[in-house]
Amino acid sequence: MSQLQIAPVLETERLVLRPHVAGDFDKLAEIFATDRSHFIGGPLDRKSVWRGFAGDVGQWVLLGFGAWAIEVRESGAYVGQIALNFPEHFPERELGWTVWQEFEGRGYAMEAALRAREFAYRDLGWPTAVSYIAPENVRSIKLAERMGASVDPDAASPDGDVSLVYRHPANI
């Protein structure tokens, strides 16, 4: 399989999943500086956020998949991130998402996650994907369940953390 060097642009009815640009970093750093980021590994200082951001972008070169910025087609608003992840400490390939608080409740995470999952299965040939979700992250749990994912009690979490492992259906 040939590896992608940069994220391809994917589109949905309302969204564009695009490669990250350097200008996306400040918003990510802002989000990770808040307590709200504890569901996605934060709070973190700018230096740590930069390393994670560079890793998300760099996975495209190393693995042929990684993270996209989520942008609203009509307005161009940068509303979050969707990612296909497989850093070395993850037991399995993961579909992860985050939408900035001011854009929650509009269906953007669902729309982006469905499109990214379709890309993982159809274009990359992934046989399965999981989402690692903190047990108290009710919004993400509900989203995973709406997508047809269910808890896999036998699946391992990264670094033995307490995440619930939601396995996504492969018959999309």
QUIZI-V479763 format. One record per residue. RES is the residue in three letters. PHI is phi in whole degrees, 0 to 359 (NA if undefined). Layout:
res={RES;RES}
phi={PHI;PHI}
This chain:
res={MET;SER;GLN;LEU;GLN;ILE;ALA;PRO;VAL;LEU;GLU;THR;GLU;ARG;LEU;VAL;LEU;ARG;PRO;HIS;VAL;ALA;GLY;ASP;PHE;ASP;LYS;LEU;ALA;GLU;ILE;PHE;ALA;THR;ASP;ARG;SER;HIS;PHE;ILE;GLY;GLY;PRO;LEU;ASP;ARG;LYS;SER;VAL;TRP;ARG;GLY;PHE;ALA;GLY;ASP;VAL;GLY;GLN;TRP;VAL;LEU;LEU;GLY;PHE;GLY;ALA;TRP;ALA;ILE;GLU;VAL;ARG;GLU;SER;GLY;ALA;TYR;VAL;GLY;GLN;ILE;ALA;LEU;ASN;PHE;PRO;GLU;HIS;PHE;PRO;GLU;ARG;GLU;LEU;GLY;TRP;THR;VAL;TRP;GLN;GLU;PHE;GLU;GLY;ARG;GLY;TYR;ALA;MET;GLU;ALA;ALA;LEU;ARG;ALA;ARG;GLU;PHE;ALA;TYR;ARG;ASP;LEU;GLY;TRP;PRO;THR;ALA;VAL;SER;TYR;ILE;ALA;PRO;GLU;ASN;VAL;ARG;SER;ILE;LYS;LEU;ALA;GLU;ARG;MET;GLY;ALA;SER;VAL;ASP;PRO;ASP;ALA;ALA;SER;PRO;ASP;GLY;ASP;VAL;SER;LEU;VAL;TYR;ARG;HIS;PRO;ALA;ASN;ILE}
phi={NA;283;265;283;266;213;299;287;277;245;232;232;302;247;237;238;264;236;300;294;236;305;296;286;300;301;294;299;297;298;297;290;280;260;296;300;282;297;286;239;94;260;295;225;281;303;299;292;297;301;298;295;298;297;295;300;288;293;302;300;287;281;241;87;201;175;253;237;278;261;233;283;304;292;256;80;295;274;246;166;222;234;214;256;243;201;296;300;267;270;291;218;288;237;255;235;211;206;237;301;308;290;246;293;81;249;83;294;299;298;298;292;294;297;290;294;295;301;298;300;282;278;269;263;75;298;279;201;209;235;234;269;230;298;304;270;273;300;299;291;298;297;296;302;292;297;279;92;280;221;297;254;293;265;277;277;261;299;53;67;290;266;298;280;254;266;266;273;294;264;267;270}
